[in-house]
Amino acid sequence: MPALDPRRVIPVTVLAGFLGAGKTTLLNQLLRQSALADAAVLINEFGDVAIDHHLVDKVDDQLVVFASGCLCCSMRGELARSLRDLFMRRLRREIPPFSRVLIETTGLADPAPVLSTLLEDFFIAARFRIDGVVTAVDVTHAEQQLGRHVEAVRQVAMADRLLLTKCDLATPGEIARVAQRLTRANPGAPQIEVRHGRIAAEQVVGCGLYDPASRTADVRRWLAEEKVAANRPGEQPRHAHDVNRHDALVHAFVLRFEDPFVWPEFAEAIDVLLATCGDRILRIKGLVGVRGEGAPRVVHCVQHMRYPYSLLAAWPDGDQRSCLVFIVRALAREVVEKAFVMFCGNAAARDGE
């Protein structure tokens, strides 16, 4: 896959969250802010009658509503067509220029296929980039939803940021319990408490690798490997015995490698992992040292898909070890480590992370 420059394409933010998490309230509030005044908005709805877009203030030529299905399955083709159409209408100046796209998914949607559409369609991948997944979590119902609904767990595990909504309706103890549970599933995602549906746009955008203000890579923030390593629950995720909890087997871990990789060997190892375990690998983020190259490559994978790598101008700091952050469900760390030994002859460092 050729390298892409993510700084030259339009950022896309996916707003996810389970049913009743308050996504439409958040979207309404966000679109009133100047930072998102020129955003294009795509809203997905489940069912035959579109409702939510009537509750969104920004109803104009830059808002597209999907009303015939769920983005996580049959609507992927329509999402790609709508993104292509938005770009071409922008190019022909039929609509005002937009600097980013917001996609609000239905409460039952899995974010992975939405992200895959942005990765696997060549036209889309060359013009749009994933800025991040922002997941709204209703703290008053989160514990029940995470225990019973796998969709809610996947929305949390794949998030770059977590918005803890309805904190004004919860006690400090309830908020703390939800926050702890979210940290176990996705320790690298910052958690932002939201009260009365109010949040600054700056807290939602800019989740990706590149800082939209400085146009430079903020790799350590994006990887958040120190947070993941600090939350390491041991070789097995906590509560692994509780088969009735959908979030019980979701966990994150970091692999670091002292020796640089031969790129084709690394790519083969990743591709085999994704092909055989992709349903259990929710996301991979990585900074990879390649033999013969003085700067790292950035790797980003979503389930079965590996995004075209990007190149950094230099290592972000003195630590030039390769670093891979995995968020997985019911997948042992040792299985992943063996793939790199088998295909690359490269063993992960055992230094307590």
TASUL-V935717 format. One record per backbone hydrogen bond with DSSP energy under -0.5 kcal/mol. NH is the residue of the N-H (numbers start at 0). CO is the residue of the C=O. If there is no record, write none. Layout:
# TASUL-V935717
{{NH;CO} {NH;CO}}
This chain:
# TASUL-V935717
{{3;308} {5;3} {7;4} {8;5} {9;126} {10;98} {11;128} {12;100} {13;11} {13;131} {14;12} {14;102} {15;13} {15;133} {17;135} {20;17} {25;21} {26;22} {27;23} {28;24} {29;25} {30;26} {31;27} {31;28} {32;29} {35;32} {36;33} {38;35} {39;99} {40;61} {41;101} {42;63} {43;103} {44;65} {46;44} {49;47} {53;50} {54;51} {55;52} {58;56} {59;57} {62;59} {63;40} {65;42} {66;64} {68;44} {72;69} {74;69} {75;72} {78;74} {79;75} {80;76} {81;77} {82;78} {83;79} {84;80} {85;81} {86;82} {87;83} {88;84} {89;85} {90;86} {91;87} {92;89} {93;88} {94;88} {98;37} {99;37} {100;10} {101;39} {102;12} {103;41} {103;101} {104;14} {104;102} {108;105} {110;108} {113;109} {114;110} {115;111} {116;112} {117;113} {118;114} {118;115} {119;115} {120;116} {121;119} {124;120} {125;121} {126;123} {127;123} {128;9} {130;11} {130;128} {131;11} {133;13} {133;131} {134;132} {134;160} {135;15} {135;133} {136;162} {138;136} {138;164} {140;137} {141;137} {144;140} {145;141} {146;142} {147;143} {148;144} {149;147} {152;148} {153;149} {154;150} {155;151} {156;152} {157;153} {158;155} {159;132} {160;132} {161;189} {162;134} {163;161} {163;191} {164;136} {164;162} {166;193} {168;165} {169;166} {174;170} {175;171} {176;172} {177;173} {178;174} {179;175} {180;176} {181;177} {182;178} {183;179} {184;180} {185;181} {188;185} {189;159} {189;187} {191;161} {192;190} {193;163} {194;197} {197;194} {202;199} {203;200} {204;200} {210;215} {211;209} {214;210} {217;208} {218;216} {221;217} {222;218} {223;219} {227;223} {228;224} {229;225} {230;226} {231;228} {239;236} {241;238} {242;240} {244;241} {245;146} {245;243} {246;145} {247;244} {249;246} {250;327} {252;325} {254;323} {256;321} {260;288} {262;260} {264;261} {265;261} {266;262} {267;263} {268;264} {269;265} {270;266} {271;267} {272;268} {273;269} {274;270} {275;271} {276;272} {277;273} {279;276} {280;276} {281;279} {281;326} {282;326} {283;300} {284;324} {285;298} {286;322} {287;296} {290;260} {292;289} {296;287} {297;309} {298;285} {298;296} {300;283} {301;304} {302;281} {304;301} {306;299} {306;304} {309;297} {311;295} {319;317} {321;256} {322;286} {323;254} {324;284} {325;252} {325;323} {326;282} {327;250} {328;279} {329;248} {334;331} {335;331} {336;332} {337;333} {338;334} {338;335} {339;335} {340;336} {341;337} {342;338} {343;339} {344;339} {344;340} {345;339} {346;344} {348;255} {350;348}}
